[in-house]
Amino acid sequence: MAVPKKKTSNGKRDQRRAHWKRQAALEAQKALSLGKSILTGRSKGFVYPSEDEEEAGEE
């Protein structure tokens, strides 16, 4: 026979949501940092074609 599940406490629910939001904030911060490093040309671990290479390839 089916038995109803126990209700999740408000604290546990809030903790799970806070963790999810914290992960999203950290990923957004990483993306912004990567974008800034690409724009300044200081990125080491991200391969991105520069405008000079694109123009040389078209000729």
C-alpha positions as a Markdown table, in Angstrom:
| # | Residue | x | y | z |
|---|---|---|---|---|
| 1 | Met | 0.0 | 0.0 | 0.0 |
| 2 | Ala | 1.2 | 3.5 | -0.9 |
| 3 | Val | 2.6 | 5.6 | 2.0 |
| 4 | Pro | 2.8 | 9.4 | 1.8 |
| 5 | Lys | 6.3 | 10.8 | 1.8 |
| 6 | Lys | 7.4 | 13.0 | 4.7 |
| 7 | Lys | 7.2 | 16.7 | 4.1 |
| 8 | Thr | 10.5 | 18.5 | 3.5 |
| 9 | Ser | 11.2 | 21.0 | 6.2 |
| 10 | Asn | 11.4 | 24.7 | 5.3 |
| 11 | Gly | 15.0 | 24.9 | 6.4 |
| 12 | Lys | 16.1 | 22.0 | 4.2 |
| 13 | Arg | 14.2 | 23.6 | 1.2 |
| 14 | Asp | 15.8 | 27.0 | 1.8 |
| 15 | Gln | 19.2 | 25.4 | 2.1 |
| 16 | Arg | 18.8 | 23.6 | -1.2 |
| 17 | Arg | 17.7 | 26.8 | -3.0 |
| 18 | Ala | 20.5 | 28.8 | -1.5 |
| 19 | His | 23.0 | 26.3 | -2.7 |
| 20 | Trp | 21.6 | 26.4 | -6.2 |
| 21 | Lys | 21.6 | 30.2 | -6.3 |
| 22 | Arg | 25.2 | 30.2 | -5.0 |
| 23 | Gln | 26.3 | 27.9 | -7.7 |
| 24 | Ala | 24.7 | 30.2 | -10.4 |
| 25 | Ala | 26.4 | 33.2 | -8.9 |
| 26 | Leu | 29.8 | 31.5 | -9.0 |
| 27 | Glu | 29.4 | 30.4 | -12.6 |
| 28 | Ala | 28.3 | 33.9 | -13.6 |
| 29 | Gln | 31.4 | 35.3 | -12.0 |
| 30 | Lys | 33.6 | 32.8 | -13.8 |
| 31 | Ala | 32.0 | 33.7 | -17.1 |
| 32 | Leu | 32.4 | 37.4 | -16.6 |
| 33 | Ser | 36.1 | 36.9 | -15.6 |
| 34 | Leu | 36.8 | 34.8 | -18.7 |
| 35 | Gly | 35.1 | 37.4 | -20.9 |
| 36 | Lys | 37.2 | 40.2 | -19.4 |
| 37 | Ser | 40.4 | 38.3 | -19.8 |
| 38 | Ile | 39.5 | 37.6 | -23.5 |
| 39 | Leu | 38.8 | 41.2 | -24.1 |
| 40 | Thr | 42.1 | 42.3 | -22.6 |
| 41 | Gly | 44.1 | 39.6 | -24.4 |
| 42 | Arg | 45.5 | 38.1 | -21.2 |
| 43 | Ser | 43.6 | 34.7 | -21.3 |
| 44 | Lys | 45.9 | 31.7 | -21.3 |
| 45 | Gly | 43.5 | 28.7 | -21.1 |
| 46 | Phe | 40.9 | 29.8 | -23.7 |
| 47 | Val | 41.6 | 29.6 | -27.5 |
| 48 | Tyr | 39.9 | 32.4 | -29.3 |
| 49 | Pro | 40.8 | 33.5 | -32.8 |
| 50 | Ser | 41.9 | 37.1 | -32.9 |
| 51 | Glu | 40.8 | 39.6 | -35.6 |
| 52 | Asp | 44.3 | 39.6 | -37.2 |
| 53 | Glu | 44.2 | 35.9 | -37.8 |
| 54 | Glu | 40.7 | 36.0 | -39.3 |
| 55 | Glu | 41.7 | 38.8 | -41.7 |
| 56 | Ala | 44.9 | 36.9 | -42.8 |
| 57 | Gly | 42.8 | 33.7 | -43.4 |
| 58 | Glu | 40.4 | 35.5 | -45.8 |
| 59 | Glu | 43.1 | 36.8 | -48.2 |
